[in-house]
Amino acid sequence: MEMSILKTLKLTAATRNAPLTPEQMLRGKLVSYLNEQKSLAEAETAGTSFVATKKVTRKNAEGENIRVDAPRHVRKGWFTDADGKMFFQIRYGSKPLELTKGMNAVEVENLAELPSLIVSIIEAINAGELDVQAKAANADRKTQRKAKQATASCN
């Protein structure tokens, strides 16, 4: 008597995860940026160095292309004004994200407080509180990129 192999397996009706929505992709981008800023602030508070990396293609000794990690520059999201007050901005691309109408920064007491502030902002992003601003910044960036491409093709 022949036994079926399929009957020995645990079969189920499964579906793959749905692709991410545009809002989820924007949130992920912002959270990734904020986690990097948090690590940078923690390293600066501790007096250590923070090195972010990116994957680049390089040639090895045999002349083959290989993928390696290379350090990359991370721009600080905080700054101190002339009065000595510290502020933190969420940047999308090269521009600060407007948190509410006309407000693009959060005042911070000191650098040690910054990581906990960033955690609060991450919670707000995951709750969808900055979706409208992120969408507007993304749309603005797309129109600028299209305008730049149009002027480049005319030259």
Secondary structure, DSSP 8 states (H G I E B T S, - for coil): ----SGGGS------------HHHHHHHHHHHHHHHHHHHHHHHHHT----EEEEEEEE-TTS-EEEEEEEE----SEEE-TTS-EEE--EETTEE--SBTTB--EEES-GGGHHHHHHHHHHHHHTTTTHHHHHHHHHHHHHHHHHHHHHHHH-
